[in-house]
Each structure stands twice: as C-alpha cells, then as structure tokens.
Amino acid sequence: MDTKSTINNELTLALSTFFEQYSQEQQSRLRSTLIAELQRMRLELEKCKSNDSIEALTHQFVGIARYLQLKNTVPMANSCEREQFKHQLNDLLNAVMDYANER
C-alpha cells in the first residue's frame, strides 16, 4: 500500500470515529459544514499570491484537524510550505467527501 492510500485509510478511520459520536442528522450537518469550510479554504488558498502569507489558513486547518481529533493522522505544523498545505487540505477534503458519499 502506498503512502497516499495509507493516509487516506487513516483519515477515513479517524473521520468515522469522529462522526460516530453524533446522530445521523448531526453527522450530515457536520459533514456539509466541514466540506463547505474546506472548499472555502481551498479557494482562498488558490487566490493567494505566492508571496502572501497563508498563516491564517494553516491556523484554521490545524484547528479543524484538532476538532476532528486528527492530530495523529494529519501533521499539525502551523508553518508548512504552501504545496504541502495544499496537499493536506485536499487530502482532508477528499476524505470527507468520500466519507459523505459512502453514507
């Protein structure tokens, strides 16, 4: 299994553990809100110029990852390179969307 598959499997398991704490209705609202927020962050990141700071976005991402209890799955560095952050954001967004589609 490659690294990307391992990360996706770990994210899916962590998301499942998180969402199972809530009723079906709450899970649905949480997933929708999370997808919207991650998509907003991705658009904001795409609008940033190369010399713009992404510190606020990475801070928001770390907050979301902590809320989802993903500290062991998603690297929690507040200051990572733009490309690395973009991949982390996309991985989490894709995992949440995949999880939502399975439900």
N, C-alpha and C positions, 0 to 999 in steps of 0.2 A: 504494500500500500504506500503510495507516495505521500509526501508531507501535506499537500493540499487536501487530499482525501482524509488524512488523519485529523487535520484541523477542522474540516467540515463535519466529520463524525463527532468530534469532541464538542463543537459548537451545538450541533443538533441535540446531543445528550444533555448538555448544560441548559439549553433552552427548554427542553422537555421537562427537566427537573424544576426549572423556574416556573413555567406556566402551569404545571400540575398543582401548584399551590392554590390556584384560583378556580372559580366556577367557569363553565363553558362560556357564559356571556361575558364575564370579566376577561377571560383569555382572548376572546375575539376583539374586544375593545383595546386591550393592551397590544395585541399584535398589530392592529390597524394604526394605532398611535405610534408605535415603535417604527413601523415601516415608513410612515409619513415623516417622522423626525429624521430617520437615517437618510431618506431620499432628499430632504431639505438640506441636510449637512453635505451630502454628496454634491448637490447643485451649488451650494455655497463654496465648496472646495474647488469645483470646476471654474467658478467665476474669479477665484483668487489669482492674482498675477504671481509670477514666480518669486518676486521679492516681498510679497505680502506675508504677514505673519499668520500662521494657522494655529497659534497657541490656543485661542478661544475654542476653536473646533476640536482640537485634541483634548482639551479640558472637558468639553461636553461629552466627547466619546468615552473618555475614562469614566465619567460619571454614569453614563448609560451602562457601560460594561460592569461597573461595580454594582449598580442596581440590579442587573441581571445575574449577579453572582458569577461572573466570568473571569475573575481575577486569575484563575489557574489556566484558563484557556486562551485569553487574549492578552498579549503583552500590555502592561499598564504604563508604559513610558509616556509621560506628558510631552516629551520633546523627541519626536521621531521625525525622520525625513518624510517629505511630502509623499513620495511614491509608496513608502512603507505604510503610511497612514491611509492613503487611498486604497491600498490592498486590504488593510484591516477593516476599513469601513465597508468596502464592497463585500468582503467575506461575511461580515456580520449581517449586512442587508440581505444578501443571497440566502444565508442560512435561515433568517427569519421568514423570508418569502417562501422558501421551500417548506419550512415547518408549517406555515399557514396553509399552503396548498395541500398538504397531507391531511389536514383536519377537515 
